[in-house]
């Protein structure tokens, strides 16, 4: 859900693979999300990758899921990772 919300809140609602990795990179340089989550979200139809720009954006299904997650987090006053 954090990835979907990050895309929802990004300018233009699209980010490159590198930008997505940077958002979820650990201090030691390893990533905690890209290795399996981005391909999984794409396979399940939450995001799609543009072949022209190599950026990911939300599908209608992903947008609904991101909005529900975003509103639930605000309602429960949860911070990052909550």
C-alpha positions as a Markdown table, in Angstrom:
| # | Residue | x | y | z |
|---|---|---|---|---|
| 1 | Unk | 0.0 | 0.0 | 0.0 |
| 2 | Unk | 2.9 | 2.4 | 0.7 |
| 3 | Unk | 4.0 | 2.1 | -2.9 |
| 4 | Unk | 0.5 | 2.8 | -4.2 |
| 5 | Unk | 0.1 | 5.8 | -1.9 |
| 6 | Unk | 3.6 | 7.1 | -3.0 |
| 7 | Unk | 2.4 | 6.9 | -6.7 |
| 8 | Unk | -0.9 | 8.6 | -5.8 |
| 9 | Unk | 0.9 | 11.5 | -4.1 |
| 10 | Unk | 3.7 | 11.9 | -6.7 |
| 11 | Unk | 3.7 | 14.9 | -9.1 |
| 12 | Unk | 1.9 | 13.7 | -12.3 |
| 13 | Unk | 1.2 | 10.4 | -10.5 |
| 14 | Unk | 4.0 | 8.6 | -12.3 |
| 15 | Unk | 7.5 | 7.7 | -11.1 |
| 16 | Unk | 10.5 | 5.9 | -12.7 |
| 17 | Unk | 11.8 | 2.6 | -11.4 |
| 18 | Unk | 14.8 | 4.5 | -10.0 |
| 19 | Unk | 12.6 | 7.0 | -8.2 |
| 20 | Unk | 10.5 | 4.2 | -6.7 |
| 21 | Unk | 13.6 | 2.4 | -5.5 |
| 22 | Unk | 15.0 | 5.6 | -3.9 |
| 23 | Unk | 11.7 | 6.1 | -2.0 |
| 24 | Unk | 12.1 | 2.7 | -0.3 |
| 25 | Unk | 15.8 | 2.3 | 0.0 |
| 26 | Unk | 17.4 | 1.4 | 3.3 |
| 27 | Unk | 20.4 | 3.3 | 4.7 |
| 28 | Unk | 22.8 | 0.4 | 3.6 |
| 29 | Unk | 21.7 | 0.8 | 0.0 |
| 30 | Unk | 19.5 | -2.3 | -0.2 |
| 31 | Unk | 15.9 | -1.9 | -1.3 |
| 32 | Unk | 13.0 | -3.2 | 0.9 |
| 33 | Unk | 10.3 | -3.1 | -1.8 |
| 34 | Unk | 11.4 | -3.3 | -5.4 |
| 35 | Unk | 12.7 | -6.9 | -5.5 |
| 36 | Unk | 9.2 | -8.4 | -5.4 |
| 37 | Unk | 6.5 | -5.9 | -4.8 |
| 38 | Unk | 6.6 | -3.8 | -8.0 |
| 39 | Unk | 6.4 | -6.8 | -10.3 |
| 40 | Unk | 3.7 | -8.3 | -8.1 |
| 41 | Unk | 1.6 | -5.1 | -8.2 |
| 42 | Unk | 2.0 | -4.9 | -11.9 |
| 43 | Unk | 1.0 | -8.6 | -12.3 |
| 44 | Unk | -2.1 | -8.1 | -10.1 |
| 45 | Unk | -3.2 | -5.0 | -12.1 |
| 46 | Unk | -2.6 | -2.3 | -9.5 |
| 47 | Unk | 0.0 | -0.4 | -11.5 |
| 48 | Unk | 1.2 | -0.4 | -15.1 |
| 49 | Unk | 4.5 | 0.5 | -16.7 |
| 50 | Unk | 4.6 | 2.8 | -19.6 |
| 51 | Unk | 6.8 | 1.4 | -22.4 |
| 52 | Unk | 7.5 | 4.9 | -23.7 |
| 53 | Unk | 8.7 | 6.6 | -20.4 |
| 54 | Unk | 9.5 | 3.5 | -18.2 |
| 55 | Unk | 7.4 | 5.0 | -15.4 |
| 56 | Unk | 4.8 | 3.3 | -13.3 |
| 57 | Unk | 1.3 | 4.7 | -12.8 |
| 58 | Unk | -1.8 | 3.5 | -11.0 |
| 59 | Unk | -4.6 | 1.6 | -12.8 |
| 60 | Unk | -8.2 | 2.3 | -11.8 |
| 61 | Unk | -7.9 | -0.7 | -9.4 |
| 62 | Unk | -4.6 | 0.7 | -7.9 |
| 63 | Unk | -6.1 | 4.2 | -7.5 |
| 64 | Unk | -9.1 | 2.8 | -5.5 |
| 65 | Unk | -6.8 | 0.7 | -3.3 |
| 66 | Unk | -4.4 | 3.7 | -2.7 |
| 67 | Unk | -7.3 | 6.0 | -1.8 |
| 68 | Unk | -8.8 | 3.5 | 0.6 |
| 69 | Unk | -5.3 | 3.0 | 2.2 |
| 70 | Unk | -4.6 | 6.7 | 2.3 |
| 71 | Unk | -8.0 | 7.6 | 3.9 |
| 72 | Unk | -7.7 | 4.7 | 6.4 |
| 73 | Unk | -4.2 | 5.9 | 7.4 |
| 74 | Unk | -5.4 | 9.5 | 7.9 |
| 75 | Unk | -8.5 | 8.3 | 9.8 |
| 76 | Unk | -6.3 | 6.2 | 12.2 |
| 77 | Unk | -3.6 | 8.9 | 12.3 |
| 78 | Unk | -0.9 | 6.5 | 11.2 |
| 79 | Unk | 2.5 | 7.6 | 9.9 |
| 80 | Unk | 4.8 | 6.1 | 7.4 |
| 81 | Unk | 4.8 | 2.4 | 7.4 |
| 82 | Unk | 1.6 | 2.2 | 9.5 |
